[in-house]
Amino acid sequence: MTNYDIFDEPYYLAQYPWVKPAIDAGIIKSGREHFEKFGQAGGLTKISRYFDEATYLAGNPDIAALVRTPNNANAPFATGLDHFIQYGYEEGRSRVSPNYDEAFYVATNRDSRSFIENNFKSGYQHFIQFGRFSNGTSFYETVYLNRNRDIGPFVYSGALTTGREHYFNFGKNEPNRTATFIGTSGNDTLTGIGVGNVELVGVTSSAGFGAGVSGSDGSNEFDTLIGGPGADTFVLAQPVFTSRVFVIGYKTFYLGPGFATIQNFTQGQDTIQLGSTSLFDRYIVFPINNNRDLAIQTNGLPFFTPNGGDQLSYGDTIAVIEGGGNLKLNLLPKSSFGTLLLG
């Protein structure tokens, strides 16, 4: 049952640089060979960005008593990783890393769910073999690294496991950082974490982010987007880009059944992102629930139907701002073609 699918050669060598001279000298052929012959039994555990010893032991408490310690020297496994490689991976154990969320990954890859269930012991197995360039959690890794180019070298060198690790340990306390959190094709709750600029996208649409994100448009979704201490952008629509990054249109979310509930919206700090500025009059904003909350509805907004036709949407609630009944949202100067920003 022993399986080394999760082994990441460059990452292992970055974590244990003293192995490389042995390879160069021809004593061993690779980091993988070193780990199998010496490292696994010797207690080395940093073999993948997506395995964390402490997370595995905490998420699988039945394993702790089986791992060798000074007080339990005869236990069968050198580490939690030792157990995972021998048994846990094939058993479908998926509580393995803060950089991977099983429920999120399976829900995001809804088009592959049947394939995953029929061919893999867990979504994690599919992620390791096919999905490492997709999102393992709601934190949008590739967008963070693209927007924070100074972080990439630390991740690529192995000094940090992921951009997510940097953000949750450092970036969330830095006002100049921008991070994006995305949802699934189901009902999600996303919270703005960090003092900088945070985007909250309750759907998994690829409209504004490019390839690698399974598409959903918010139909039949009831998402909750909660503002944090920073400047949050609540995304209700996104521009659509060509391969040459030209904006060719926009995609509005939550058309039809479903809407986003926005909490902790701070006017003057936070932003509501909608569609094209040329369609400013195609949305209406008005108080509801005895003037306690604020609704954002469509008012003749064009959209494409599933069968390929197009029509206008009237009176469809796409978002409710809790406690925002007295707000007067204004068009912000930083709005551009394809992006309507209210605040």
ABEGO torsion letter per residue (X at the ends): XBBAAABBAAAAAAABAAAAAAAAAGABABAAAAAAAAAAAAGBABABAABBAAAAAAABAAAAAABBBAABAABABABAAAAAAAAAAAAGBABABAABBAAAAAAABAAAAAAAAAABABAAAAAAAAAAABBABABBAAAAAAABAAAAAAAAAGABABAAAAAAAAAAABAABBBBBBBBABBBBBBBBEABBBBBBABABAAAAEBGBBBBAGBGBBBBBBBBABBBBBBABBBBBBAAGBBAEBBBBGBEBEBBBBBGBBBGABBBBBBBAAAAAABBBBBBGGGABBBBBBBGBBBBBAAGBBBBBBGBBABBBBGAAABBBBBBAABBBGBBBBX
